[in-house]
Each structure stands twice: as C-alpha cells, then as structure tokens.
Amino acid sequence: MRFLRYPGGKSKLIDYLDDYLPNSKYIKGNYIEPFLGGGSVFLYIQPSKSILSDMNKELIDLYKGIRNCPHKVWEIFSSFPEGKEAYYLIRDSEYLNKPITYRAARTLYLNRTCFKGMWRHSPNGNFSVGYGGEERRWVVTHSDLVELSRILKNAKFHVADFNKILDNVKDGDFIFFDPPYKPGEKELIESHYAYSRFTYDDQVRLSKRIKQISKLHKIRWVMTNSNHTDICKLYKGFKIKKLMKGTGKKIGIHTKESQEVIITNI
Ligand SMILES: C[S@@+](CC[C@H](N)C(=O)[O-])C[C@H]1O[C@@H](n2cnc3c(N)ncnc32)[C@H](O)[C@@H]1O
C-alpha cells in the first residue's frame, strides 16, 4: 500500500531492497524507522511492533490522525471541494488550532493535489507548493485509510532528530534508514523537504551513531543512501551494494552510473 506522494520515497526501490528486508515474523524486537517520510518500507514489511519517527510534525500528525480516526479523516478529506480555488483556500487557511483529524485530512489533501507531491514551506512555515490537480487525489480510498489504521495500530510515533530515536534501540531490533540524500542533489536543491537541511555533517553524525549502536547491540539495519564516495567512505567495513536508480527491473546491477546504494550490516 502507498498513500503518500513523497519526495525520495522508496516505493520504486522495494524490488531491490526486498533481498535485505526481513519478514515481519523474523523481527524479534522493534522495527525502527527514524526517517519515516512516506513509509514505503514500513508499509511493505508491516511489522507488528514499530517505532516510527521523522522531523516533520505535520507528517507524523497525519499518521496519528489516520491511525486513531480513519473514518473521520476520510470524511473531512472527501468533503474538501475540488479545484484550484478550493486548494488555495484550504492551503492558506488557519489549521494549527484545528483537531488532529482536520490537520491529517488537510495534509493528505494537500499532498494528493499539490504540484508533484512536493513538501515545501515558506520561511514563515506555511506550506507553499502550488496546485497540481485532482488526478491523484482519489487514488487513496476510504478502505485504504481503514487498512492503514489497522497496520499502524501498534506503532509508536515521534517527531525527533534520528539521534534521539536511536536511544531506543535494543537487541533484536531491525532499523531501516533512509536519510535525505547528499546535499547538492536534486531533492535538496529544490528544497522539497520542509524540515531538512541534511548536510554532510549530519551524514557523518549518522554514520558515527550507527557504528556505535552496531557495537552495543545485536541489531540488523539497512540503509539507502547516495552512491557518492564521501558517503560510502563513512561505511567502510559494512556491505555496500550499488544500485541503478529507480529502474525498477534491473536488480543489483553494478554500474558507474549507479546513483544509490544499499548499505547494511546484514
Ligand atoms: C528520503 S525521506 C524518507 C522517504 C521514505 N523512506 C519513503 O519511502 O517515503 C527522508 C525523511 O527524513 C526526514 N528528516 C530530515 N532530517 C531529519 C533528521 N535530522 N532526523 C530525522 N528525520 C529527518 C525528512 O523530513 C524526510 O521525511
């Protein structure tokens, strides 16, 4: 299942990742995802116990709203009128003091109808992406939200930097890391991410913390990252597999053009 359009979403890489992802019944501890985004890997595995986190509060409120009240979120989402005028009215109206069900429905609506599923905010914090159309709005159905609510039932949510979430790690956990890619790449230049300026220093910080928890605990982890020498150097000693970006079919081909890597301790 896929319910969000998310920049850097991993749904197209699931075929490649599949070899590295455990079946949910083989995850003894928690499934942890510190850079949740659209959650395509979480939704693919559907683990029974999970810790899901992102710096993007609107995103986490969307998950929480759907988990707690899928029917109400659907009712509000489907009541928003169609068209450009309605889009700008809903986008620019006050929403912070509204209930979480409204905020979740609004975020889902903006995500499904904005231009290319971008997630960009102006300096004053307001969602600033223009209207994209209704074509992708009704791809999501009422029963999808009910199903999502069921899948999210035992999930624990956090809005936090990855470092804080990794304080929760215990033996037996499986962690999937999908940090925003190297600065300078398209996603970051176009500033799709609301809460991220994930710099090279953040990548260094992340690699150090992963090395630390890998020594301290019996855990398995998988990461997707940019196939850039500066990134790969940070994970010397771990398995690094180069991938063709988003081709969907040519699994595991090693090529100079490869732009993404899977890094893992499995
Ligand atoms: C590449 S996206 C994840 C995409 C996701 N795997 C999917 O399939 O849709 C990276 C996410 O990391 C979040 N993020 C950025 N900086 C972060 C930080 N320091 N700690 C935790 N999350 C962060 C962004 O808000 C964004 O949602």
The ligand as an SDF file (V2000), in Angstrom:
LIG
                    3D

 27 29  0  0  0  0  0  0  0  0999 V2000
   14.2140   10.3640    1.9260 C   0  0  0  0  0  0  0  0  0  0  0  0
   12.9290   10.8750    3.0230 S   0  0  0  0  0  0  0  0  0  0  0  0
   12.2990    9.3200    3.5550 C   0  0  0  0  0  0  0  0  0  0  0  0
   11.4430    8.6820    2.4900 C   0  0  0  0  0  0  0  0  0  0  0  0
   10.7900    7.3810    2.9060 C   0  0  0  0  0  0  0  0  0  0  0  0
   11.7380    6.3180    3.0960 N   0  0  0  0  0  0  0  0  0  0  0  0
    9.7470    6.9450    1.8760 C   0  0  0  0  0  0  0  0  0  0  0  0
    9.8190    5.8450    1.3310 O   0  0  0  0  0  0  0  0  0  0  0  0
    8.8550    7.7570    1.5810 O   0  0  0  0  0  0  0  0  0  0  0  0
   13.8030   11.4980    4.3880 C   0  0  0  0  0  0  0  0  0  0  0  0
   12.9670   11.9840    5.5690 C   0  0  0  0  0  0  0  0  0  0  0  0
   13.8490   12.3700    6.6360 O   0  0  0  0  0  0  0  0  0  0  0  0
   13.2710   13.4490    7.3540 C   0  0  0  0  0  0  0  0  0  0  0  0
   14.3830   14.1220    8.0760 N   0  0  0  0  0  0  0  0  0  0  0  0
   15.2050   15.0960    7.6460 C   0  0  0  0  0  0  0  0  0  0  0  0
   16.1450   15.3890    8.5600 N   0  0  0  0  0  0  0  0  0  0  0  0
   15.9390   14.5650    9.6030 C   0  0  0  0  0  0  0  0  0  0  0  0
   16.5930   14.3600   10.8640 C   0  0  0  0  0  0  0  0  0  0  0  0
   17.6690   15.0610   11.2080 N   0  0  0  0  0  0  0  0  0  0  0  0
   16.1040   13.3990   11.7010 N   0  0  0  0  0  0  0  0  0  0  0  0
   15.0070   12.6820   11.3600 C   0  0  0  0  0  0  0  0  0  0  0  0
   14.3150   12.8430   10.1730 N   0  0  0  0  0  0  0  0  0  0  0  0
   14.7970   13.7590    9.3070 C   0  0  0  0  0  0  0  0  0  0  0  0
   12.5810   14.2910    6.2910 C   0  0  0  0  0  0  0  0  0  0  0  0
   11.5150   15.0510    6.8730 O   0  0  0  0  0  0  0  0  0  0  0  0
   12.0770   13.2000    5.3280 C   0  0  0  0  0  0  0  0  0  0  0  0
   10.7530   12.8270    5.6280 O   0  0  0  0  0  0  0  0  0  0  0  0
  1  2  1  0
  2  3  1  0
  2 10  1  0
  3  4  1  0
  4  5  1  0
  5  6  1  0
  5  7  1  0
  7  8  2  0
  7  9  1  0
 10 11  1  0
 11 12  1  0
 11 26  1  0
 12 13  1  0
 13 14  1  0
 13 24  1  0
 14 15  1  0
 14 23  1  0
 15 16  2  0
 16 17  1  0
 17 18  1  0
 17 23  2  0
 18 19  1  0
 18 20  2  0
 20 21  1  0
 21 22  2  0
 22 23  1  0
 24 25  1  0
 24 26  1  0
 26 27  1  0
M  CHG  2   2   1   9  -1
M  END
$$$$
